[in-house]
Amino acid sequence: MIDRRLLLHFDWVVFLVTIFLCIIGILNIYSATFMDSGNKLYEKQLIWFLIGLTFMIFATFVNYIYLERLAYPIYSVAIIFLIATLLTGHTTGGAKRWLHIGFASFQPSEFAKIALILILSKYFSTVRVSLKGLSLKELMLPSIFAFIPFILIAKQPDMGTAVITFIIFASMVIFAKVRLKLLIVIIAVTLPLIPLAWRFLKDYQKARLMSFLDPALDPLGTGYHIMQSKIAIGSGGILGNGFTNGTQGQLRFLPEHHTDFIFSVLAEEWGFIGSFIVLILHFVLVLWGLNIAQNAKDRLGAFLAFGISLMFLWHILINVGMVTGMLPVVGVPLPFMSYGGSFLITTMIGAGILTNVSMRRFIF
């Protein structure tokens, strides 16, 4: 039985913005694949949206205290799925990112982000932090929590999701407050190690980084994505070319036009005005989520809302930076807009958790 007080304080901002963005996303996917004969990706996205809506409602009304109690089991299951993906996962484009269970398949790395936020929220809400901030000893366990999925996801390889996982961890550590001296030491030790990471990158990942610096180095290869994306965004102008009237996306000049580069399709068809409105909606959700975190009734709710909000924020910043050529192409989708069931359901669960924390700040 749902407490009536929850309905009185239902967060319509999170709910309506999420639904609106999902609807825009489905329409955008329809337009992006309009010229693809027999391609009904928008119908699949609609089905995943309805499934995601079910999970979102569940995540909204189940007291987040129970989510805290299940943090360790949920995290453990997420890690098991990531290991299973490396061992038995389906290989596509040289990467093992999908796990098949019966008639269904999903991407465990997406759900691992929610699992990480849950377990970090549980830890940081219970550990007693001194006025100086977290010590090195207090950072050891959450670092292990983040390091395990980061390595497993990077091994697939999926550097985009791995980077998002690390940034979520770093953001929540800063929110929890880390000692300034310790933070300086960590940065001083980490920075010299960054160039060494080059040795562990795959050849295509190195090529993407080089193309980011100069797309003209390989205009028909790794630089092709960025160049076509810029053409699509630029051709949209102020008002765009109109729904289903894009050329770069529909004529398939733009690769991954329904997934990672869906924002380019949006910009081409709806121009600067349409793109600006969609970005405003995304940032309204992020800022509203941060406000929920600030006004949460307990530390657990604050960390959950902050973690989810930052997950949205970094996806938005990296995806838009990627398609505009301001960041390397790392395969990070745009929340609620990019095609993909696992990602859509994960983001809708996140929106449900935000609503959950928002409603319960009025109930003690």
FENLINGI-V671975 format. One record per helix or strand of 2 or more residues. SS is the DSSP state (hx for helix, st for strand). FROM is the first residue (numbers start at 0). TO is the last residue. If there is no record, write none. Layout:
SS;FROM;TO + SS;FROM;TO
//
This chain:
hx;3;7 + hx;11;31 + hx;40;60 + hx;63;68 + hx;70;87 + st;89;91 + st;94;100 + st;103;105 + hx;107;125 + st;132;133 + hx;135;153 + hx;158;175 + hx;179;199 + hx;202;212 + hx;214;217 + hx;223;235 + hx;261;293 + hx;298;322 + hx;340;359
//
